[in-house]
Amino acid sequence: MITVNDVAIVVIGRNEGQRLVECLQSIIIHAMPVVYVDSGSCDSSVDYAARCGAHVIQLDPYLPYTAARARNEGFLALRSLHPQVRLIQFIDGDCILAPGWLEAAKTFLSARRDVAVVCGRRRERHPDASLYNRLCDLEWDTPIGEATACGGDALVRTEAFEAVGGFRSTLIAGEEPELCLRLRLKGWLVWRLDSEMTSHDAAIGELRQWWSRSVRCGYGYANVAWLHRNSKYGIWRRETLRALIWGGIMPAVICIGAIAYPATLLTALIYPAQIGRVAIRAGARSRLAWQRATLLTLGKFPEFEGILRFLWYTARRRAATLIEYK
């Protein structure tokens, strides 16, 4: 039976300000060991976390910052300070932990020894603040039951995490699905509970922020798909291919063709047609369905940019840097 003494929490953050304050306030009431890992914040994050009683780790600025690296270092610190810990709740510093989540997740993992990772419903804190926030909330409404991946917030079994070597520290995006894939290859399961887990503050109010987030997404697609190109699961191959076709190949064909045959520009009508197809498939009964379809289609352009960045960094054998959107 898993007890309260078997659980600890790793929080990661970078210049989260008031969001981190609210995150830590939702955590310290549980009286569990907490490690806060900071990735070069220039605000008061480190001081506040220390005042809350968290063990604070500041990442070496001479190595590339990644969420994966931060979580790994937080995990190692907790295992050193509290070797009895059997479960670790990872949570991003812009999230608030929902009341009752840890108890529900612990109870489930106590009964299911074959499950390595359990996650719940992450909600956007301010879904009505912008269309982008609303779409984030829809994105996180994943199916209940056995899952293929989790997000940045999840309760993880330490023995499983250690067995696969934790996150890949060099990944700047997609590190959670990549970890879950390796766990599944080892025979572990990932599970999504029908329980409230966290609330998240995406704080995306401008098109440029959405664009940067989509660029990071495209980078993650390409990077993880390449790492597991020989995997039987074929993770993110379709997503990468779609971004290549809709965001790169199709526009190039249209532009090149239009040089000799201007009427080729009419082929660009395939994009509004695709928007209509996606909206209709989603029901097309609301304005939101059409807005979502539009951004999903247009999002292939920044995703393609992210793929190009991955190819550029890989060809030059350079370490990728964070792609931040807020």
Backbone as numpy.savetxt, mean C-alpha at the origin, in Angstrom:
# Nx Ny Nz CAx CAy CAz Cx Cy Cz
-3.10 -20.26 23.02 -3.94 -19.06 23.02 -3.07 -17.81 23.02
-3.36 -16.89 22.13 -2.61 -15.65 22.05 -3.14 -14.66 23.08
-2.25 -14.09 23.89 -2.65 -13.14 24.92 -2.19 -11.74 24.56
-2.58 -10.77 25.38 -2.22 -9.38 25.11 -0.70 -9.19 25.13
0.00 -10.00 25.91 1.45 -9.87 26.01 2.17 -10.39 24.77
1.46 -11.03 23.88 2.06 -11.60 22.67 2.01 -10.63 21.49
1.43 -9.46 21.68 1.20 -8.53 20.57 1.96 -7.23 20.79
2.52 -6.69 19.71 3.20 -5.40 19.74 2.87 -4.65 18.45
3.26 -3.39 18.41 2.85 -2.53 17.29 4.05 -1.79 16.71
4.11 -1.76 15.38 5.12 -0.98 14.66 4.41 0.11 13.88
4.79 1.35 14.15 4.25 2.51 13.44 5.37 3.10 12.60
5.07 3.43 11.35 6.06 4.09 10.51 5.51 5.44 10.07
6.41 6.40 9.87 5.93 7.72 9.47 7.02 8.61 8.92
6.56 9.66 8.26 7.46 10.68 7.72 6.66 11.97 7.59
6.95 12.92 8.46 6.28 14.23 8.44 4.76 14.13 8.45
4.24 13.27 9.33 2.79 13.10 9.39 2.10 14.12 10.29
2.86 14.80 11.17 2.29 15.86 11.98 1.13 15.39 12.85
-0.01 16.10 12.75 -1.18 15.80 13.56 -1.70 14.40 13.29
-1.51 13.90 12.09 -1.97 12.53 11.78 -1.24 11.52 12.67
0.05 11.72 12.89 0.79 10.81 13.76 0.33 10.93 15.20
0.04 12.16 15.64 -0.47 12.36 17.00 -1.73 11.53 17.20
-2.67 11.60 16.26 -3.92 10.87 16.38 -3.69 9.36 16.28
-2.73 8.95 15.46 -2.39 7.53 15.34 -1.90 6.99 16.67
-0.93 7.66 17.28 -0.36 7.18 18.53 -1.36 7.22 19.67
-2.24 8.20 19.66 -3.27 8.27 20.70 -4.22 7.08 20.62
-4.46 6.58 19.41 -5.34 5.41 19.25 -4.65 4.11 19.63
-3.32 4.16 19.75 -2.53 2.95 20.01 -2.14 2.80 21.47
-1.71 3.91 22.11 -1.13 3.80 23.46 -2.16 3.34 24.49
-3.45 3.47 24.20 -4.47 3.01 25.15 -4.45 1.49 25.30
-3.81 0.79 24.35 -3.76 -0.67 24.42 -2.64 -1.19 25.32
-1.78 -0.29 25.78 -0.69 -0.65 26.70 0.15 -1.80 26.17
0.50 -1.73 24.90 1.35 -2.72 24.26 2.67 -2.08 23.87
3.72 -2.88 23.69 4.98 -2.32 23.21 4.79 -1.67 21.84
5.35 -0.48 21.68 5.23 0.26 20.43 6.60 0.73 19.97
6.89 0.49 18.70 8.08 1.04 18.07 7.64 2.00 16.99
8.19 3.20 17.02 7.93 4.16 15.95 9.19 4.31 15.12
9.08 4.11 13.81 10.21 4.21 12.90 10.02 5.44 12.02
10.96 6.36 12.08 10.84 7.63 11.36 11.78 7.67 10.16
11.23 8.11 9.03 12.01 8.19 7.79 12.35 9.63 7.44
13.18 10.25 8.28 13.68 11.57 7.96 12.70 12.71 8.13
11.83 12.64 9.12 10.87 13.73 9.34 11.60 14.99 9.78
11.05 16.13 9.35 11.61 17.41 9.78 10.61 18.16 10.66
9.56 17.46 11.09 8.61 18.06 12.03 8.88 17.49 13.42
7.90 17.53 14.29 8.10 17.09 15.67 7.71 15.63 15.89
7.64 14.85 14.84 7.19 13.46 14.95 8.01 12.65 15.94
9.32 12.73 15.83 10.19 11.92 16.69 10.00 12.27 18.16
9.97 13.56 18.47 9.81 13.99 19.87 8.47 13.55 20.43
7.43 13.69 19.64 6.10 13.33 20.14 6.01 11.83 20.39
6.54 11.03 19.47 6.49 9.58 19.65 7.23 9.16 20.91
8.36 9.79 21.17 9.14 9.47 22.37 8.35 9.84 23.62
7.67 10.99 23.60 6.87 11.40 24.75 5.71 10.45 25.01
5.23 9.80 23.96 4.13 8.84 24.11 4.61 7.50 24.67
5.92 7.33 24.79 6.46 6.10 25.33 6.88 5.09 24.29
6.84 5.48 23.03 7.26 4.56 21.97 8.78 4.48 21.92
9.28 3.33 21.55 10.71 3.19 21.26 10.94 3.75 19.85
11.76 4.76 19.74 11.90 5.48 18.47 13.16 5.05 17.73
12.99 4.79 16.44 14.12 4.48 15.56 14.12 5.51 14.44
15.26 6.13 14.21 15.40 7.06 13.09 16.28 6.39 12.04
15.73 6.20 10.86 16.45 5.50 9.81 17.67 6.28 9.35
18.71 5.55 9.00 19.93 6.15 8.46 19.59 6.88 7.16
19.81 8.20 7.11 19.44 8.97 5.91 20.32 8.68 4.69
21.42 7.95 4.90 22.32 7.67 3.78 21.89 6.42 2.99
20.84 5.78 3.46 20.25 4.67 2.73 18.87 5.09 2.26
18.39 4.60 1.12 17.09 5.02 0.60 15.96 4.71 1.57
15.09 5.69 1.78 13.92 5.48 2.62 12.88 4.67 1.86
12.33 3.67 2.51 11.17 2.94 1.99 10.33 2.50 3.17
9.02 2.36 2.94 8.14 1.86 4.00 8.54 0.44 4.39
8.97 -0.34 3.40 9.37 -1.73 3.66 10.57 -1.77 4.60
11.54 -0.94 4.34 12.72 -0.89 5.19 12.35 -0.45 6.61
11.47 0.55 6.72 11.05 1.04 8.03 10.35 -0.05 8.82
9.46 -0.78 8.17 8.74 -1.85 8.88 9.69 -2.96 9.31
10.64 -3.31 8.46 11.62 -4.35 8.82 12.43 -3.95 10.04
12.87 -2.71 10.07 13.70 -2.27 11.20 12.87 -2.19 12.47
11.61 -1.79 12.33 10.73 -1.79 13.49 10.49 -3.19 14.01
10.31 -4.13 13.11 10.11 -5.54 13.49 11.33 -6.07 14.24
12.52 -5.82 13.69 13.74 -6.31 14.32 13.94 -5.72 15.72
13.60 -4.44 15.86 13.73 -3.79 17.17 12.78 -4.42 18.18
11.56 -4.67 17.77 10.59 -5.28 18.68 11.00 -6.70 19.08
11.51 -7.45 18.13 11.93 -8.83 18.43 13.12 -8.82 19.40
13.95 -7.78 19.31 15.08 -7.67 20.23 14.64 -7.23 21.62
13.72 -6.26 21.67 13.25 -5.72 22.94 12.24 -6.64 23.62
11.42 -7.31 22.82 10.34 -8.14 23.36 10.29 -9.47 22.58
11.23 -10.36 22.85 11.32 -11.61 22.07 10.11 -12.53 22.21
9.27 -12.29 23.22 8.09 -13.14 23.41 6.96 -12.80 22.44
7.07 -11.67 21.74 5.99 -11.21 20.86 5.76 -12.21 19.73
4.50 -12.56 19.52 4.13 -13.53 18.48 3.38 -12.89 17.32
2.80 -11.72 17.57 2.05 -11.00 16.53 2.47 -9.54 16.53
2.61 -8.98 15.34 2.94 -7.56 15.24 1.93 -6.86 14.34
1.35 -5.80 14.88 0.45 -4.97 14.10 1.26 -3.87 13.43
1.31 -3.88 12.11 1.92 -2.79 11.37 0.84 -1.75 11.08
1.18 -0.50 11.26 0.23 0.57 10.97 0.99 1.80 10.48
0.46 2.45 9.47 1.07 3.67 8.95 0.72 4.85 9.85
1.61 5.81 9.91 1.43 6.95 10.81 0.30 7.89 10.45
-0.32 7.70 9.29 -1.47 8.52 8.92 -2.78 7.79 9.14
-2.74 6.74 9.97 -3.93 5.93 10.24 -4.27 5.92 11.72
-5.53 5.68 12.01 -6.01 5.53 13.38 -6.50 4.10 13.55
-6.07 3.45 14.63 -6.47 2.07 14.90 -7.90 2.03 15.43
-8.72 1.18 14.84 -10.13 1.09 15.23 -10.28 0.32 16.55
-11.16 0.77 17.43 -11.43 0.03 18.67 -11.93 -1.38 18.36
-11.42 -2.35 19.06 -11.88 -3.72 18.88 -11.15 -4.51 17.82
-10.35 -3.83 16.99 -9.69 -4.55 15.91 -8.70 -5.59 16.42
-7.82 -5.19 17.32 -6.78 -6.11 17.76 -7.37 -7.36 18.41
-8.42 -7.20 19.17 -9.04 -8.34 19.82 -9.64 -9.29 18.78
-10.32 -8.72 17.78 -10.92 -9.56 16.74 -9.86 -10.29 15.94
-8.77 -9.58 15.61 -7.71 -10.18 14.81 -6.96 -11.26 15.60
-6.69 -11.00 16.88 -6.02 -11.99 17.73 -6.85 -13.26 17.86
-8.14 -13.07 18.08 -9.03 -14.22 18.23 -9.02 -15.09 16.98
-9.04 -14.44 15.83 -9.03 -15.18 14.57 -7.73 -15.95 14.40
-6.60 -15.30 14.63 -5.31 -15.95 14.45 -5.08 -17.07 15.48
-5.68 -16.95 16.65 -5.58 -18.03 17.63 -6.25 -19.29 17.12
-7.32 -19.10 16.35 -8.07 -20.25 15.84 -7.55 -20.77 14.51
-6.81 -19.94 13.78 -6.34 -20.32 12.45 -4.83 -20.27 12.39
-4.19 -21.38 12.68 -2.73 -21.44 12.68 -2.15 -21.39 11.27
-3.00 -21.57 10.25 -2.52 -21.55 8.87 -2.51 -20.16 8.26
-2.97 -19.17 9.01 -3.04 -17.79 8.51 -1.86 -16.99 9.04
-1.13 -16.35 8.14 0.05 -15.57 8.53 -0.26 -14.10 8.71
-1.20 -13.60 7.92 -1.53 -12.17 7.93 -3.03 -12.00 7.94
-3.50 -11.11 8.80 -4.92 -10.80 8.82 -5.10 -9.29 8.77
-6.04 -8.86 7.93 -6.33 -7.43 7.81 -7.84 -7.24 7.86
-8.27 -6.01 8.05 -9.68 -5.68 8.11 -10.00 -4.52 7.19
-11.07 -3.82 7.49 -11.51 -2.71 6.65 -10.75 -1.44 6.99
-9.98 -0.96 6.05 -9.36 0.35 6.17 -10.30 1.35 5.50
-10.64 2.40 6.20 -11.53 3.42 5.65 -10.81 4.75 5.50
-11.25 5.51 4.54 -10.74 6.87 4.38 -11.45 7.77 5.39
-10.68 8.55 6.12 -11.24 9.38 7.18 -12.11 10.52 6.66
-11.73 11.05 5.51 -12.47 12.19 4.95 -12.85 11.90 3.50
-13.74 10.93 3.27 -14.06 10.54 1.89 -14.75 11.62 1.08
-15.41 12.55 1.76 -16.13 13.60 1.04 -15.28 14.84 0.78
-14.02 14.82 1.24 -13.16 15.98 1.05 -12.72 16.15 -0.40
-12.64 15.04 -1.12 -12.25 15.10 -2.54 -12.64 13.80 -3.23
-12.73 13.87 -4.53 -13.01 12.66 -5.32 -11.91 11.62 -5.10
-10.68 12.07 -5.01 -9.55 11.15 -4.87 -9.64 10.39 -3.55
-10.01 11.09 -2.47 -10.18 10.42 -1.19 -11.29 9.38 -1.26
-12.37 9.74 -1.92 -13.50 8.82 -2.05 -13.09 7.56 -2.80
-12.30 7.71 -3.84 -11.86 6.56 -4.62 -10.90 5.69 -3.81
-10.09 6.31 -2.95 -9.23 5.52 -2.05 -10.08 4.65 -1.15
-11.18 5.21 -0.63 -12.05 4.45 0.26 -12.66 3.25 -0.47
-13.03 3.44 -1.73 -13.57 2.33 -2.52 -12.49 1.29 -2.80
-11.28 1.75 -3.04 -10.16 0.84 -3.33 -9.89 -0.11 -2.18
-10.10 0.37 -0.96 -9.79 -0.45 0.22 -10.93 -1.36 0.64
-12.05 -1.28 -0.05 -13.19 -2.13 0.29 -13.03 -3.47 -0.43
-12.13 -4.28 0.09 -11.77 -5.55 -0.55 -12.66 -6.69 -0.07
-12.72 -7.81 -0.82 -13.59 -8.93 -0.46 -13.22 -9.57 0.88
-14.22 -10.06 1.58 -14.03 -10.74 2.87 -13.58 -12.18 2.61
-12.71 -12.68 3.47 -12.28 -14.07 3.37 -10.83 -14.19 2.96
-10.47 -15.34 2.40 -9.09 -15.55 1.97 -8.73 -14.51 0.92
-7.56 -13.91 1.08 -7.13 -12.82 0.21 -5.77 -13.14 -0.40
-5.41 -12.38 -1.41 -4.08 -12.54 -2.02 -3.07 -11.57 -1.44
-3.57 -10.50 -0.81 -2.66 -9.47 -0.31 -3.31 -8.66 0.78
-2.48 -7.89 1.48 -2.95 -6.93 2.47 -2.35 -5.58 2.12
-2.71 -4.57 2.89 -2.11 -3.25 2.71 -1.08 -2.98 3.80
-0.79 -1.72 4.02 0.23 -1.36 5.01 -0.18 -1.62 6.44
-1.48 -1.70 6.70 -1.99 -1.99 8.03 -2.39 -3.46 8.08
-1.79 -4.23 8.97 -2.13 -5.65 9.06 -1.51 -6.23 10.32
-2.13 -7.29 10.83 -1.57 -8.03 11.96 -0.86 -9.25 11.40
0.43 -9.39 11.71 1.29 -10.40 11.09 1.85 -11.34 12.13
1.86 -12.62 11.80 2.45 -13.63 12.68 3.97 -13.57 12.54
4.67 -13.41 13.66 6.12 -13.19 13.61 6.87 -14.38 13.00
6.45 -15.60 13.31 7.18 -16.76 12.80 7.10 -16.83 11.27
5.96 -16.46 10.71 5.81 -16.47 9.26 6.62 -15.34 8.63
6.57 -14.18 9.26 7.30 -13.01 8.76 8.80 -13.31 8.70
9.31 -13.90 9.77 10.74 -14.23 9.82 11.09 -15.33 8.82
10.18 -16.27 8.61 10.46 -17.40 7.72 10.72 -16.97 6.29
10.11 -15.85 5.87 10.30 -15.38 4.49 11.22 -14.17 4.41
11.80 -13.78 5.55 12.75 -12.67 5.54 12.14 -11.29 5.55
10.86 -11.19 5.91 10.22 -9.88 6.00 9.97 -9.24 4.65
9.79 -7.92 4.67 9.57 -7.18 3.43 10.88 -7.08 2.64
10.75 -6.85 1.35 11.93 -6.50 0.54 12.19 -5.01 0.74
13.25 -4.70 1.45 13.51 -3.33 1.88 13.70 -2.35 0.73
14.07 -2.85 -0.45 14.35 -1.95 -1.57 13.10 -1.52 -2.33
11.97 -2.18 -2.08 10.75 -1.84 -2.81 10.19 -0.51 -2.32
9.89 0.40 -3.27 9.29 1.67 -2.89 7.77 1.64 -3.01
7.23 0.55 -3.54 5.78 0.38 -3.67 5.49 -1.10 -3.87
4.31 -1.52 -3.45 3.90 -2.90 -3.66 4.55 -3.90 -2.73
5.15 -3.42 -1.64 5.88 -4.34 -0.76 4.95 -5.29 -0.01
3.71 -4.87 0.27 2.79 -5.74 1.01 2.29 -6.91 0.15
1.78 -6.67 -1.07 1.40 -7.82 -1.91 2.58 -8.75 -2.21
3.78 -8.17 -2.35 4.97 -8.98 -2.64 5.28 -9.89 -1.45
5.18 -9.36 -0.23 5.38 -10.17 0.96 4.33 -11.28 1.03
3.08 -10.92 0.79 2.00 -11.90 0.86 2.17 -13.01 -0.17
2.70 -12.66 -1.33 2.95 -13.68 -2.36 3.97 -14.69 -1.86
5.06 -14.22 -1.25 6.08 -15.14 -0.75 5.54 -16.00 0.40
4.68 -15.42 1.22 4.05 -16.19 2.29 3.16 -17.28 1.72
2.39 -16.95 0.70 1.49 -17.94 0.09 2.29 -19.06 -0.60
3.42 -18.70 -1.17 4.27 -19.72 -1.79 4.82 -20.70 -0.75
4.89 -20.24 0.50 5.36 -21.10 1.59 4.22 -21.87 2.26
3.00 -21.67 1.74 1.87 -22.42 2.28 1.01 -21.66 3.28
1.38 -20.43 3.59 0.58 -19.63 4.52 -0.61 -19.00 3.80
-1.60 -18.58 4.59 -2.77 -17.89 4.05 -2.80 -16.44 4.51
-3.47 -15.61 3.72 -3.72 -14.22 4.06 -5.24 -14.08 4.15
-5.74 -13.35 5.17 -7.18 -13.31 5.39 -7.68 -11.88 5.63
-8.82 -11.61 5.06 -9.49 -10.31 5.26 -10.73 -10.53 6.12
-10.74 -9.92 7.30 -11.87 -10.06 8.22 -12.94 -9.00 7.94
-14.15 -9.31 8.31 -15.24 -8.35 8.20 -15.28 -7.52 9.48
-14.21 -6.77 9.71 -14.07 -5.96 10.92 -13.40 -4.63 10.57
-13.78 -3.59 11.29 -13.13 -2.29 11.11 -11.70 -2.39 11.64
-10.73 -1.91 10.88 -9.34 -2.02 11.27 -8.71 -0.64 11.52
-8.70 0.20 10.52 -8.08 1.53 10.64 -8.86 2.54 9.81
-8.64 3.80 10.15 -9.10 4.89 9.28 -7.86 5.64 8.83
-7.85 6.02 7.56 -6.65 6.57 6.90 -6.93 7.97 6.38
-5.95 8.82 6.46 -6.09 10.19 5.94 -5.24 10.32 4.68
-5.86 10.05 3.54 -5.12 10.12 2.27 -4.68 11.54 1.96
-5.52 12.51 2.31 -5.20 13.93 2.10 -4.83 14.23 0.65
-5.57 13.64 -0.28 -5.34 13.91 -1.70 -6.42 14.88 -2.17
-6.02 16.11 -2.38 -6.97 17.13 -2.79 -6.70 17.72 -4.16
-5.59 17.31 -4.78 -5.22 17.90 -6.06 -4.86 16.82 -7.07
-5.03 17.18 -8.34 -4.74 16.24 -9.42 -3.28 15.79 -9.40
-2.37 16.70 -9.08 -0.94 16.35 -9.08 -0.64 15.27 -8.05
-1.35 15.29 -6.91 -1.14 14.27 -5.89 -1.62 12.91 -6.39
-2.80 12.92 -7.01 -3.33 11.68 -7.57 -2.38 11.14 -8.64
-1.82 12.03 -9.46 -0.90 11.62 -10.51 0.33 10.95 -9.90
0.91 11.57 -8.87 2.11 11.01 -8.24 1.81 9.66 -7.61
0.64 9.53 -6.99 0.27 8.24 -6.39 0.14 7.17 -7.47
-0.39 7.55 -8.63 -0.54 6.59 -9.73 0.80 6.23 -10.34
1.73 7.19 -10.38 3.09 6.90 -10.86 3.73 5.86 -9.95
3.59 6.05 -8.64 4.13 5.09 -7.68 3.50 3.72 -7.87
2.21 3.71 -8.14 1.50 2.45 -8.37 2.07 1.72 -9.58
2.29 2.45 -10.68 2.85 1.85 -11.88 4.25 1.31 -11.64
5.02 2.05 -10.87 6.37 1.60 -10.53 6.29 0.27 -9.77
5.37 0.21 -8.80 5.21 -1.01 -8.02 4.77 -2.19 -8.87
3.82 -1.94 -9.79 3.38 -3.01 -10.70 4.58 -3.63 -11.42
5.36 -2.77 -12.06 6.47 -3.25 -12.87 7.54 -3.95 -12.03
7.86 -3.35 -10.90 8.92 -3.89 -10.06 8.57 -5.28 -9.53
7.37 -5.40 -8.96 6.96 -6.68 -8.38 6.72 -7.73 -9.46
6.12 -7.31 -10.58 5.89 -8.25 -11.69 7.22 -8.80 -12.20
8.23 -7.95 -12.27 9.55 -8.38 -12.73 10.21 -9.33 -11.73
10.11 -9.01 -10.45 10.71 -9.86 -9.42 10.13 -11.28 -9.46
8.83 -11.37 -9.75 8.14 -12.66 -9.72 7.67 -13.06 -11.11
8.47 -12.75 -12.10 8.10 -13.05 -13.49 7.95 -14.55 -13.75
8.60 -15.37 -12.91 8.49 -16.82 -13.09 7.53 -17.47 -12.09
6.83 -16.66 -11.32 5.92 -17.19 -10.32 4.66 -17.75 -10.96
4.12 -18.79 -10.36 2.87 -19.38 -10.87 1.69 -18.45 -10.66
1.81 -17.49 -9.73 0.70 -16.58 -9.49 0.66 -15.42 -10.49
1.77 -15.12 -11.13 1.79 -14.07 -12.14 1.34 -12.72 -11.62
1.85 -12.32 -10.47 1.39 -11.11 -9.83 1.63 -9.86 -10.68
0.59 -9.09 -10.87 0.59 -7.77 -11.52 1.06 -7.77 -12.96
1.04 -8.91 -13.62 1.39 -8.93 -15.05 0.33 -8.20 -15.86
-0.93 -8.48 -15.57 -2.01 -7.84 -16.32 -2.03 -6.34 -16.10
-1.84 -5.92 -14.84 -1.85 -4.50 -14.53 -0.72 -3.77 -15.27
0.44 -4.40 -15.30 1.58 -3.81 -16.01 1.31 -3.74 -17.51
0.77 -4.81 -18.05 0.49 -4.85 -19.49 -0.56 -3.81 -19.87
-1.59 -3.66 -19.06 -2.62 -2.66 -19.34 -2.05 -1.26 -19.36
-1.19 -0.96 -18.38 -0.58 0.37 -18.33 0.32 0.59 -19.54
1.03 -0.44 -19.96 1.89 -0.32 -21.14 1.07 -0.04 -22.39
-0.04 -0.75 -22.52 -0.86 -0.61 -23.74 -1.60 0.73 -23.75
-2.37 0.99 -22.68 -3.22 2.17 -22.67 -2.45 3.46 -22.40
-1.38 3.37 -21.64 -0.63 4.58 -21.29 0.54 4.87 -22.19
1.03 3.86 -22.95 2.21 4.08 -23.76 2.08 3.68 -25.21
1.78 2.41 -25.45 1.76 1.90 -26.82 0.66 2.53 -27.66
-0.56 2.57 -27.12 -1.68 3.11 -27.87 -1.49 4.59 -28.22
-1.10 5.46 -27.27 -0.86 6.86 -27.63 0.25 7.01 -28.67
1.30 6.17 -28.56 2.40 6.26 -29.52 1.93 5.88 -30.91
1.13 4.83 -31.01 0.60 4.39 -32.32 -0.29 5.48 -32.93
-1.13 6.07 -32.11 -2.03 7.12 -32.60 -1.24 8.33 -33.10
-0.26 8.75 -32.34 0.52 9.94 -32.72 1.35 9.69 -33.98
2.00 8.54 -34.03 2.83 8.22 -35.20 1.96 8.05 -36.44
0.83 7.36 -36.27 -0.07 7.16 -37.40 -0.66 8.45 -37.91
-0.90 9.40 -37.00 -1.51 10.68 -37.41 -0.58 11.52 -38.25
0.72 11.26 -38.19 1.67 12.03 -39.01 1.40 11.78 -40.49
1.14 10.54 -40.84 0.86 10.20 -42.24 -0.63 10.24 -42.56
-1.45 9.86 -41.58 -2.89 9.81 -41.81 -3.59 10.53 -40.65
-3.87 11.79 -40.77 -4.50 12.57 -39.69 -5.77 11.94 -39.14
-6.47 11.21 -40.00 -7.71 10.58 -39.52 -7.46 9.55 -38.42
-6.20 9.15 -38.28 -5.85 8.18 -37.23 -6.17 8.73 -35.84
-6.20 10.07 -35.73 -6.51 10.69 -34.44 -7.87 10.27 -33.92
-8.75 9.88 -34.83 -10.07 9.42 -34.40 -9.99 8.16 -33.54
-8.87 7.46 -33.68 -8.68 6.25 -32.88 -8.66 6.58 -31.39
-8.33 7.84 -31.07 -8.30 8.26 -29.67 -9.67 8.15 -29.00
-10.71 8.01 -29.80 -12.05 7.83 -29.24 -12.17 6.53 -28.45
-11.18 5.67 -28.59 -11.20 4.43 -27.84 -11.12 4.69 -26.33
-10.55 5.85 -25.95 -10.44 6.18 -24.53 -11.79 6.52 -23.90
-12.58 7.43 -24.50 -13.93 7.62 -23.93 -14.78 6.36 -24.00
-14.53 5.54 -25.03 -15.27 4.27 -25.12 -14.88 3.36 -23.95
-13.60 3.35 -23.60 -13.14 2.54 -22.46 -13.73 3.07 -21.16
-13.82 4.39 -21.03 -14.42 4.97 -19.83 -15.87 4.49 -19.70
-16.59 4.54 -20.82 -17.97 4.08 -20.81 -18.09 2.62 -20.46
-17.20 1.80 -20.98 -17.24 0.36 -20.70 -17.02 0.09 -19.22
-16.04 0.77 -18.63 -15.74 0.57 -17.20 -16.91 1.06 -16.35
-17.48 2.19 -16.71 -18.60 2.73 -15.94 -19.83 1.83 -16.01
-20.12 1.34 -17.20 -21.27 0.46 -17.37 -21.09 -0.84 -16.61
-19.88 -1.37 -16.64 -19.60 -2.60 -15.91 -19.79 -2.41 -14.41
-19.56 -1.16 -13.93 -19.71 -0.87 -12.50 -21.14 -0.47 -12.14
-22.02 -0.39 -13.14 -23.40 -0.03 -12.88 -23.84 1.23 -13.57
-22.94 2.20 -13.71 -23.18 3.46 -14.43 -24.44 4.17 -13.96
-24.81 3.99 -12.71 -26.03 4.63 -12.22 -25.75 5.88 -11.40
-24.50 6.17 -11.22 -24.16 7.34 -10.41 -23.04 8.13 -11.06
-22.95 9.36 -10.65 -21.87 10.23 -11.12 -20.52 9.66 -10.70
-20.48 9.08 -9.48 -19.23 8.53 -8.98 -18.71 7.41 -9.87
-19.60 6.58 -10.41 -19.18 5.48 -11.28 -18.46 6.02 -12.51
-18.96 7.11 -13.07 -18.32 7.70 -14.24 -17.01 8.40 -13.87
-16.98 9.04 -12.73 -15.74 9.69 -12.29 -14.66 8.64 -12.03
-15.05 7.56 -11.39 -14.10 6.48 -11.11 -13.58 5.89 -12.41
-14.50 5.64 -13.36 -14.10 5.07 -14.65 -13.13 5.99 -15.38
-13.38 7.29 -15.30 -12.51 8.27 -15.96 -11.10 8.24 -15.38
-11.01 8.25 -14.05 -9.68 8.26 -13.42 -8.96 6.92 -13.58
-9.71 5.82 -13.57 -9.07 4.52 -13.79 -8.46 4.45 -15.19
-9.16 5.02 -16.17 -8.66 5.01 -17.55 -7.50 5.97 -17.72
-7.67 7.19 -17.24 -6.60 8.18 -17.37 -5.39 7.81 -16.50
-5.64 7.03 -15.46 -4.55 6.63 -14.58 -3.50 5.76 -15.25
-3.84 5.22 -16.42 -2.86 4.39 -17.14 -1.67 5.23 -17.62
-1.87 6.54 -17.80 -0.77 7.39 -18.25 0.28 7.59 -17.15
-0.10 7.98 -15.92 0.93 8.04 -14.87 1.48 6.67 -14.50
0.66 5.63 -14.60 1.18 4.28 -14.34 2.27 3.93 -15.35
2.05 4.31 -16.60 3.08 4.08 -17.62 4.34 4.85 -17.28
4.18 6.07 -16.79 5.35 6.84 -16.35 6.10 6.10 -15.26
5.36 5.50 -14.33 6.01 4.74 -13.27 6.77 3.55 -13.81
6.22 2.88 -14.82 6.91 1.75 -15.44 8.21 2.22 -16.09
8.15 3.37 -16.78 9.35 3.91 -17.40 10.42 4.24 -16.36
9.99 4.76 -15.22 10.94 5.05 -14.15 11.61 3.77 -13.66
10.81 2.72 -13.52 11.38 1.44 -13.09 12.41 0.96 -14.09
12.08 1.00 -15.37 13.01 0.55 -16.40 14.28 1.39 -16.40
14.12 2.70 -16.18 15.27 3.61 -16.17 16.19 3.28 -15.00
15.62 3.16 -13.81 16.44 2.86 -12.64 17.10 1.48 -12.76
16.37 0.51 -13.28 16.90 -0.84 -13.43 18.04 -0.87 -14.43
17.87 -0.19 -15.57 18.91 -0.16 -16.59 20.18 0.50 -16.08
20.01 1.51 -15.22 21.18 2.23 -14.69 21.67 1.65 -13.37
20.97 0.59 -12.91 21.33 -0.08 -11.65 21.40 0.90 -10.49
20.40 1.76 -10.44 20.31 2.75 -9.38 19.19 2.38 -8.43
19.38 2.71 -7.16 18.33 2.48 -6.16 17.21 3.50 -6.36
16.00 3.03 -6.32 14.84 3.93 -6.49 14.67 4.81 -5.26
14.09 5.97 -5.46 13.78 6.89 -4.36 12.27 6.98 -4.18
11.85 7.41 -3.00 10.43 7.50 -2.70 9.68 8.36 -3.72
8.48 7.95 -4.05 7.58 8.76 -4.86 6.46 9.19 -3.92
6.52 10.43 -3.43 5.58 10.90 -2.42 4.49 11.73 -3.07
3.30 11.64 -2.48 2.18 12.41 -3.05 1.59 13.39 -2.05
2.13 13.43 -0.82 1.65 14.41 0.15 2.76 14.80 1.10
